[in-house]
Amino acid sequence: MTKPVPFGRYLLLDRIAIGGMAEVYVAVRPDDPAPRLYALKRILPSLAEDAEFLAMFLDEARLVVQLDHPGVVPIHELGKHGETYYIAMEYVAGCDLRALVERERARGRSVPVPLAAYVGWRVADALDHAHRKRDARGRALQIVHRDVSPANVLLGFDGSVRVIDFGIAQAASRTQQEETALRGKFGYMSPEMARGQQVDRRSDVFALGVVLHELLTGERLFAAPSELAALDKVGNAEVRPPSERNAAVPHGLDAVVLRALAREPDDRFAWASELRDALTPWLHAGVPVGDPPALARHMAETFPEELRAELDRMDRLRRTAAAVPPPEVPAEPTQIIALRGGLAPARPSGATPVPLSRGSVWRPTALAGGVAAGVALAAALVIAAATSESTAVAAPLPAIAAPPRAAEAPLPAAVRESPIAPGAGRLAIQPLGIATLAVDGVAQLPIIAGGEVRAVDLPAGSHRIELRTPDGRRAALTVVIRDGEVANLLGVELQ
């Protein structure tokens, strides 16, 4: 695209993918206090009148809007602009797991065992959250992804692992006819799905077992010359241990993968969380260690050109977006169907922030002007590990009083004294453990080491600040950054 294209309250900056059902663009919202990048998916005009596809597309968004987990790419908005339906998701800078497997295969190797176990651990944790999700009345949604495959697992250059495309996920309210429809990629189906039988969460466990087997061996498990032959292989589910193809795979890990790939659902792990826990001993079964920094390093080593191109593109797109004036009121109406966590339209800078999702910690008062708020935030940002039902509910926030000026001593001189560009302020943040910093949904690389003070210059206004630990804990709050001032969040503890 040579120039941004207005689409409702978004600007489409670049088309990054197009398939048989939808096209995906990198987009921005000009009214965001600090413009973030979105992946905006809109259905193709040829499918706009296909009732079955439209229902599937809308179900994807309605389901994922309800999911709040670091392993699921969040959908921020579901809407209809003119006659076009769309979803606006968080943009993840990286590639899908399929690309990693293919790159490793081209080099005659497989993904390192600890990283394969780590990716499987993350995907299982995300699936378990979806499987256990309940609606506002406490009723189980019984979500089944139905299409767990390497193409639907995104690997961020920041080391994140995200599951995407719940577009063929089915809730319990679907009819029996829809429930038995064959959907998904044939080589990653479960035996019961291949037979057209009713499926449940254990079908996703089987599919993840297929993905794990492929990661560990570098080969497709149910490769076949035709779809019919692939379905026949899936139905038989005759699987050899991964170690027969890759001697680096421990026999104990063989047992985990084979149990996930049991032909009968009753013989598999009953829940994705059981598979996740069974993978835990193998996360550190060698070098590199299976954790986000190791995955980020591996991604940078495996995709050096793609990483450089992505960083250049993101910088170019942000500069392009900043140079474009806000669009006029669109001629076609935009209908907002669903918003993540009840998110309201963007507020003017300095307005009182409101929560975006459960489990976040919020401070309605601006933190700025060199106030070292670390002592209070060490208690205020205490948050429990994410559970299968939801992220934890934080303790009430006490009022944050400015401590003595001596409390600012840990700040490096460069943070306090280096110039700040007009119209911007500075955030200084110090987690007590290793964490990824995300500002307005965008991860800031590199990952912050425990005790390190990281300074980030941001446009003046309201920003959502989030810390994510390697084991899935999160804490977040909204901070108002004032022009020319420093907001200090020191000694942030996540428990």
C-alpha positions as CSV (number, residue, x, y, z in Angstrom):
1,M,0.0,0.0,0.0
2,T,1.4,3.4,-1.0
3,K,-0.6,5.4,1.6
4,P,-2.9,4.7,4.5
5,V,-6.5,3.8,3.7
6,P,-9.2,5.0,6.1
7,F,-11.5,2.3,7.3
8,G,-14.0,3.4,10.0
9,R,-12.0,4.8,12.9
10,Y,-8.8,2.9,11.7
11,L,-6.1,3.6,9.2
12,L,-5.0,0.5,7.2
13,L,-1.3,0.8,6.7
14,D,-0.2,-2.4,5.1
15,R,-1.8,-5.7,4.0
16,I,0.0,-8.6,5.5
17,A,-2.1,-11.6,4.5
18,I,-5.0,-12.6,2.4
19,G,-6.7,-16.0,2.2
20,G,-9.8,-17.6,0.9
21,M,-11.9,-16.1,3.7
22,A,-10.4,-12.8,5.0
23,E,-7.6,-10.3,4.5
24,V,-5.5,-9.0,7.3
25,Y,-4.0,-5.5,7.6
26,V,-1.7,-3.7,9.9
27,A,-3.7,-0.8,11.2
28,V,-3.7,2.1,13.7
29,R,-6.4,4.1,15.5
30,P,-5.5,7.8,15.1
31,D,-7.5,8.6,18.3
32,D,-5.3,6.3,20.5
33,P,-3.3,8.4,23.0
34,A,-0.2,6.5,21.9
35,P,-0.9,4.8,18.6
36,R,-0.5,1.0,18.8
37,L,-0.4,-1.4,15.9
38,Y,-3.4,-3.6,15.3
39,A,-3.9,-6.6,13.0
40,L,-7.3,-5.9,11.5
41,K,-9.0,-8.8,9.8
42,R,-12.0,-8.2,7.5
43,I,-13.9,-10.7,5.6
44,L,-13.7,-10.7,1.8
45,P,-16.6,-9.0,0.0
46,S,-17.4,-12.3,-1.8
47,L,-18.2,-13.9,1.5
48,A,-20.3,-11.1,3.0
49,E,-23.5,-12.8,2.1
50,D,-22.4,-16.3,3.2
51,A,-24.4,-16.8,6.4
52,E,-22.5,-19.9,7.6
53,F,-19.1,-18.2,7.2
54,L,-20.3,-15.0,8.7
55,A,-21.6,-16.8,11.7
56,M,-18.2,-18.5,12.1
57,F,-16.3,-15.3,11.7
58,L,-18.4,-13.5,14.3
59,D,-18.2,-16.5,16.7
60,E,-14.4,-16.3,16.5
61,A,-14.5,-12.7,17.7
62,R,-17.2,-13.2,20.3
63,L,-15.4,-16.1,21.8
64,V,-11.9,-14.6,21.9
65,V,-13.2,-11.3,23.3
66,Q,-14.2,-13.3,26.4
67,L,-10.7,-14.9,26.7
68,D,-8.2,-13.1,28.8
69,H,-4.9,-15.0,28.7
70,P,-1.4,-14.2,27.7
71,G,-1.3,-17.1,25.3
72,V,-4.3,-16.0,23.3
73,V,-4.0,-13.1,20.9
74,P,-6.6,-10.6,22.3
75,I,-9.3,-9.2,20.1
76,H,-9.9,-5.6,21.0
77,E,-12.9,-4.9,18.8
78,L,-15.5,-6.6,16.7
79,G,-17.5,-4.4,14.3
80,K,-19.1,-3.8,11.0
81,H,-18.1,-0.8,8.8
82,G,-20.5,-0.3,6.0
83,E,-21.2,-3.8,4.8
84,T,-17.8,-5.2,5.9
85,Y,-17.4,-7.1,9.2
86,Y,-14.0,-6.9,10.9
87,I,-12.1,-7.8,14.0
88,A,-9.2,-5.7,15.4
89,M,-6.6,-7.8,17.2
90,E,-3.3,-7.2,18.9
91,Y,-0.5,-7.1,16.3
92,V,2.2,-9.7,17.1
93,A,5.6,-9.1,15.5
94,G,6.9,-12.5,14.6
95,C,5.9,-15.5,12.5
96,D,3.8,-18.7,13.0
97,L,5.1,-21.9,14.3
98,R,4.8,-23.5,10.8
99,A,7.5,-21.1,9.5
100,L,9.8,-22.1,12.3
101,V,9.3,-25.8,11.7
102,E,9.9,-25.4,8.0
103,R,13.0,-23.3,8.5
104,E,14.4,-25.9,10.9
105,R,13.5,-28.7,8.5
106,A,15.3,-26.9,5.6
107,R,18.4,-26.9,7.8
108,G,18.1,-30.6,8.5
109,R,17.2,-30.3,12.1
110,S,14.2,-30.0,14.5
111,V,13.3,-27.5,17.2
112,P,15.5,-27.9,20.3
113,V,13.7,-30.1,22.8
114,P,13.4,-27.6,25.6
115,L,11.9,-25.0,23.2
116,A,9.5,-27.6,21.8
117,A,8.4,-28.4,25.3
118,Y,8.1,-24.8,26.2
119,V,5.9,-24.0,23.1
120,G,3.7,-26.9,23.9
121,W,3.5,-25.8,27.5
122,R,2.3,-22.4,26.5
123,V,-0.2,-23.6,24.0
124,A,-1.6,-26.1,26.5
125,D,-2.0,-23.4,29.1
126,A,-3.9,-21.2,26.6
127,L,-6.2,-24.0,25.5
128,D,-6.9,-25.0,29.1
129,H,-8.1,-21.4,29.7
130,A,-10.4,-21.6,26.7
131,H,-11.7,-25.0,27.7
132,R,-12.6,-23.9,31.2
133,K,-14.0,-20.5,30.2
134,R,-17.5,-19.6,31.6
135,D,-19.9,-16.9,30.6
136,A,-21.1,-14.1,32.9
137,R,-23.7,-16.4,34.4
138,G,-21.1,-19.1,35.3
139,R,-22.1,-21.5,32.6
140,A,-19.3,-23.4,30.9
141,L,-18.9,-22.3,27.3
142,Q,-17.2,-25.7,26.4
143,I,-15.0,-24.0,23.8
144,V,-13.0,-26.4,21.6
145,H,-10.5,-24.8,19.2
146,R,-10.8,-27.6,16.6
147,D,-7.9,-26.3,14.5
148,V,-4.8,-26.5,16.7
149,S,-1.9,-26.6,14.2
150,P,1.5,-24.8,13.6
151,A,-0.2,-22.3,11.4
152,N,-2.4,-21.2,14.3
153,V,0.4,-20.6,16.8
154,L,2.2,-17.3,16.6
155,L,5.7,-16.9,17.9
156,G,6.7,-13.3,18.7
157,F,10.2,-12.0,18.3
158,D,9.8,-11.1,22.0
159,G,9.5,-14.8,22.9
160,S,5.8,-14.9,23.3
161,V,3.6,-17.8,22.2
162,R,0.1,-17.0,21.2
163,V,-2.8,-19.2,19.9
164,I,-4.9,-17.6,17.1
165,D,-8.0,-18.4,15.0
166,F,-10.8,-19.7,17.2
167,G,-12.9,-19.2,14.0
168,I,-14.0,-22.8,13.9
169,A,-14.3,-23.2,17.7
170,Q,-17.7,-24.4,18.7
171,A,-19.7,-23.7,21.9
172,A,-22.1,-26.1,23.5
173,S,-25.1,-24.2,22.0
174,R,-24.4,-25.4,18.4
175,T,-26.7,-27.9,16.8
176,Q,-25.7,-31.5,16.4
177,Q,-25.5,-31.1,12.7
178,E,-22.9,-28.3,13.1
179,E,-21.2,-30.3,15.8
180,T,-20.4,-33.2,13.5
181,A,-19.2,-31.1,10.6
182,L,-15.6,-31.8,9.5
183,R,-13.6,-28.7,10.0
184,G,-9.9,-28.0,10.5
185,K,-6.7,-29.3,8.8
186,F,-6.8,-33.0,8.1
187,G,-3.3,-33.8,9.3
188,Y,-4.0,-32.3,12.8
189,M,-7.5,-33.7,13.4
190,S,-8.3,-36.1,16.2
191,P,-9.5,-39.6,15.3
192,E,-13.0,-38.8,16.5
193,M,-13.1,-35.6,14.4
194,A,-11.9,-37.6,11.4
195,R,-14.8,-40.1,12.0
196,G,-17.3,-37.2,12.2
197,Q,-18.1,-37.9,15.8
198,Q,-18.8,-35.4,18.6
199,V,-15.6,-33.8,20.0
200,D,-14.6,-32.1,23.2
201,R,-11.5,-30.6,24.7
202,R,-9.6,-33.8,24.4
203,S,-9.6,-33.4,20.6
204,D,-7.5,-30.3,21.1
205,V,-5.2,-32.3,23.4
206,F,-4.7,-34.8,20.5
207,A,-4.0,-32.0,18.0
208,L,-1.4,-30.4,20.3
209,G,0.2,-33.9,20.6
210,V,0.5,-33.9,16.8
211,V,2.1,-30.5,16.9
212,L,4.6,-31.6,19.6
213,H,5.5,-34.7,17.7
214,E,6.3,-32.6,14.6
215,L,8.3,-30.1,16.6
216,L,10.4,-32.9,18.2
217,T,11.0,-34.9,15.0
218,G,10.9,-32.2,12.3
219,E,8.5,-34.4,10.3
220,R,4.7,-34.3,9.7
221,L,3.1,-37.1,11.7
222,F,0.2,-37.9,9.4
223,A,1.7,-36.9,6.1
224,A,-0.1,-38.5,3.2
225,P,-0.5,-38.0,-0.6
226,S,-4.2,-37.1,-0.3
227,E,-6.7,-35.8,2.3
228,L,-8.5,-39.2,2.3
229,A,-5.2,-41.0,3.1
230,A,-4.4,-38.5,5.8
231,L,-7.9,-39.0,7.4
232,D,-7.2,-42.8,7.3
233,K,-3.9,-42.3,9.1
234,V,-5.5,-40.1,11.7
235,G,-8.3,-42.5,12.3
236,N,-5.8,-45.4,13.0
237,A,-3.6,-43.1,15.2
238,E,-0.6,-45.4,14.9
239,V,2.2,-43.3,16.4
240,R,5.9,-44.2,16.9
241,P,7.8,-42.5,19.8
242,P,9.5,-39.2,18.7
243,S,12.8,-40.5,20.0
244,E,12.9,-43.0,17.1
245,R,13.4,-40.0,14.8
246,N,15.3,-37.7,17.2
247,A,17.6,-39.4,19.8
248,A,17.7,-36.1,21.8
249,V,14.1,-36.7,22.9
250,P,14.0,-38.2,26.4
251,H,11.9,-41.4,26.8
252,G,9.9,-39.7,29.5
253,L,8.9,-37.0,27.0
254,D,8.0,-39.8,24.6
255,A,5.5,-41.0,27.1
256,V,3.9,-37.6,27.4
257,V,3.5,-37.2,23.7
258,L,2.2,-40.7,23.1
259,R,-0.4,-40.2,25.9
260,A,-1.6,-37.0,24.2
261,L,-1.9,-39.0,21.0
262,A,-3.9,-41.9,22.3
263,R,-6.5,-43.1,19.8
264,E,-9.3,-43.1,22.3
265,P,-10.2,-39.8,24.1
266,D,-10.5,-41.6,27.5
267,D,-6.8,-42.7,27.3
268,R,-5.5,-39.1,26.8
269,F,-4.9,-36.3,29.2
270,A,-8.4,-35.3,30.4
271,W,-7.5,-31.6,30.4
272,A,-4.9,-29.5,28.5
273,S,-3.6,-28.4,31.9
274,E,-2.6,-32.1,32.6
275,L,-0.6,-32.1,29.4
276,R,0.9,-28.7,30.4
277,D,2.0,-30.0,33.7
278,A,3.4,-33.2,32.2
279,L,5.6,-31.1,30.0
280,T,7.0,-29.0,32.8
281,P,10.0,-31.3,33.7
282,W,11.2,-31.0,30.1
283,L,11.4,-27.3,29.8
284,H,15.0,-27.3,31.1
285,A,16.1,-30.6,29.6
286,G,19.0,-29.0,27.8
287,V,20.3,-25.9,26.2
288,P,18.9,-23.4,25.4
289,V,16.6,-23.3,28.4
290,G,12.9,-23.2,27.5
291,D,11.9,-19.7,28.5
292,P,10.9,-16.5,26.6
293,P,14.5,-15.1,26.4
294,A,15.7,-18.4,25.0
295,L,12.8,-18.5,22.5
296,A,13.4,-14.8,21.6
297,R,17.1,-15.6,21.0
298,H,16.3,-18.6,18.9
299,M,13.8,-16.6,16.8
300,A,16.4,-13.9,16.2
301,E,19.0,-16.5,15.2
302,T,16.6,-18.4,12.9
303,F,15.0,-15.4,11.3
304,P,17.6,-12.6,11.3
305,E,16.5,-11.0,8.1
306,E,12.8,-11.2,8.9
307,L,13.4,-9.7,12.3
308,R,15.3,-6.7,10.8
309,A,12.6,-6.3,8.1
310,E,9.9,-6.4,10.8
311,L,11.6,-3.8,12.9
312,D,12.1,-1.6,9.9
313,R,8.5,-2.0,8.8
314,M,7.1,-1.3,12.3
315,D,9.2,1.9,12.5
316,R,8.1,2.9,9.0
317,L,4.4,2.3,9.7
318,R,4.5,4.2,13.0
319,R,6.1,7.2,11.3
320,T,3.6,7.0,8.4
321,A,0.7,6.9,10.9
322,A,2.0,9.8,12.9
323,A,2.2,11.9,9.7
324,V,-1.4,11.3,8.7
325,P,-4.0,13.7,10.1
326,P,-7.0,12.1,11.9
327,P,-9.6,11.0,9.4
328,E,-12.9,12.8,9.1
329,V,-16.1,11.2,10.3
330,P,-16.5,8.2,8.0
331,A,-19.3,8.5,5.4
332,E,-20.3,4.9,6.1
333,P,-21.6,4.0,9.5
334,T,-19.5,1.8,11.9
335,Q,-21.3,-0.5,14.2
336,I,-19.3,-1.7,17.3
337,I,-20.6,-5.2,18.0
338,A,-18.2,-6.2,20.9
339,L,-15.3,-4.6,22.7
340,R,-12.6,-6.2,24.9
341,G,-13.6,-5.8,28.5
342,G,-16.1,-3.2,27.7
343,L,-13.4,-0.8,26.4
344,A,-14.9,2.6,25.7
345,P,-13.7,4.9,22.9
346,A,-10.4,6.6,23.4
347,R,-10.4,9.5,25.9
348,P,-8.6,12.8,25.7
349,S,-5.1,12.9,27.3
350,G,-5.4,13.3,31.0
351,A,-8.8,11.8,31.4
352,T,-9.5,9.3,34.1
353,P,-8.5,5.8,32.9
354,V,-10.9,2.9,33.1
355,P,-10.3,-0.9,33.3
356,L,-9.9,-2.8,30.1
357,S,-10.1,-6.3,31.5
358,R,-10.3,-8.4,34.7
359,G,-7.2,-9.0,36.6
360,S,-5.6,-5.7,35.9
361,V,-4.4,-3.2,38.5
362,W,-5.4,0.3,37.9
363,R,-4.5,3.7,39.4
364,P,-7.0,6.5,38.5
365,T,-4.6,9.2,39.7
366,A,-1.7,10.3,37.5
367,L,1.8,9.1,38.5
368,A,4.3,11.6,37.2
369,G,6.5,14.4,38.2
370,G,9.4,12.3,39.5
371,V,7.3,10.5,42.1
372,A,9.1,7.2,43.0
373,A,6.0,5.0,43.6
374,G,7.9,1.7,43.9
375,V,7.4,1.2,47.6
376,A,3.6,1.4,47.3
377,L,3.5,-0.5,44.0
378,A,5.4,-3.4,45.5
379,A,2.3,-4.0,47.4
380,A,-0.2,-2.7,45.0
381,L,0.9,-4.7,42.0
382,V,0.9,-8.0,43.7
383,I,-1.0,-10.4,41.4
384,A,-1.4,-14.2,41.5
385,A,-0.5,-16.5,38.7
386,A,-3.1,-16.8,36.0
387,T,-5.6,-19.6,36.6
388,S,-7.7,-21.5,34.2
389,E,-10.8,-19.4,34.9
390,S,-9.3,-15.9,34.8
391,T,-6.3,-13.9,35.7
392,A,-6.2,-13.0,39.4
393,V,-8.1,-10.2,41.0
394,A,-5.6,-7.7,42.5
395,A,-5.7,-6.3,46.0
396,P,-7.3,-2.8,46.4
397,L,-4.9,0.0,45.6
398,P,-4.0,2.3,48.5
399,A,-3.4,5.9,47.8
400,I,0.2,6.5,46.6
401,A,2.0,9.2,48.5
402,A,5.2,10.7,47.3
403,P,8.1,9.2,49.4
404,P,11.1,11.2,50.4
405,R,13.3,12.5,47.6
406,A,16.0,10.1,48.6
407,A,13.8,7.3,47.2
408,E,14.8,8.4,43.7
409,A,18.4,7.5,44.2
410,P,18.2,4.1,42.3
411,L,17.4,6.0,39.1
412,P,20.4,6.2,36.8
413,A,21.5,9.8,36.1
414,A,20.8,9.3,32.4
415,V,17.2,8.6,33.2
416,R,16.8,11.7,35.3
417,E,18.9,14.1,33.3
418,S,18.8,13.1,29.6
419,P,16.6,15.4,27.4
420,I,13.0,14.5,26.7
421,A,11.5,15.5,23.4
422,P,8.7,18.1,23.4
423,G,5.2,16.6,23.8
424,A,6.7,13.5,25.5
425,G,7.4,12.2,29.0
426,R,9.4,9.3,30.4
427,L,8.5,6.1,32.2
428,A,11.1,4.5,34.5
429,I,10.1,1.0,35.6
430,Q,11.9,-1.6,37.7
431,P,10.5,-5.1,38.1
432,L,12.0,-7.2,40.9
433,G,12.0,-10.2,38.6
434,I,12.5,-10.9,34.9
435,A,9.6,-9.5,32.9
436,T,8.5,-8.2,29.5
437,L,7.2,-4.7,29.5
438,A,4.3,-3.9,27.2
439,V,3.1,-0.4,26.6
440,D,-0.4,0.0,25.1
441,G,-0.3,-3.7,24.2
442,V,3.1,-3.5,22.4
443,A,6.0,-5.4,23.9
444,Q,9.2,-3.5,24.4
445,L,12.4,-5.4,23.7
446,P,14.7,-6.6,25.2
447,I,13.2,-8.3,28.2
448,I,13.9,-6.6,31.5
449,A,16.2,-8.4,33.9
450,G,15.2,-8.5,37.6
451,G,16.1,-5.3,39.3
452,E,17.0,-3.5,36.1
453,V,15.6,0.1,35.7
454,R,14.2,0.5,32.2
455,A,13.4,4.0,30.8
456,V,10.9,4.5,28.0
457,D,10.0,7.8,26.4
458,L,6.3,8.0,25.6
459,P,4.0,10.7,24.1
460,A,2.3,12.7,26.8
461,G,-1.1,11.2,27.7
462,S,-2.6,8.0,29.2
463,H,-0.8,4.7,28.6
464,R,-1.5,1.1,29.7
465,I,1.6,-0.4,31.3
466,E,1.8,-4.1,31.7
467,L,4.5,-6.5,33.0
468,R,4.4,-10.1,32.0
469,T,6.6,-12.8,33.6
470,P,7.9,-15.9,31.8
471,D,5.5,-18.1,33.9
472,G,2.4,-16.2,32.8
473,R,1.9,-13.7,35.7
474,R,0.8,-10.2,34.8
475,A,0.2,-6.9,36.4
476,A,-1.0,-3.7,34.8
477,L,-2.1,-0.2,35.5
478,T,-2.7,3.0,33.6
479,V,-0.3,5.8,34.0
480,V,-0.7,9.4,32.8
481,I,2.6,10.6,31.3
482,R,3.0,14.4,31.5
483,D,5.0,16.5,29.1
484,G,8.6,16.7,30.1
485,E,8.2,14.7,33.3
486,V,9.3,11.3,34.6
487,A,6.9,8.7,36.0
488,N,8.8,6.2,38.2
489,L,7.5,2.7,39.0
490,L,10.3,1.2,41.0
491,G,10.5,-2.1,42.8
492,V,7.4,-3.6,41.2
493,E,6.9,-7.1,42.6
494,L,4.7,-9.8,40.9
495,Q,3.8,-12.7,43.2
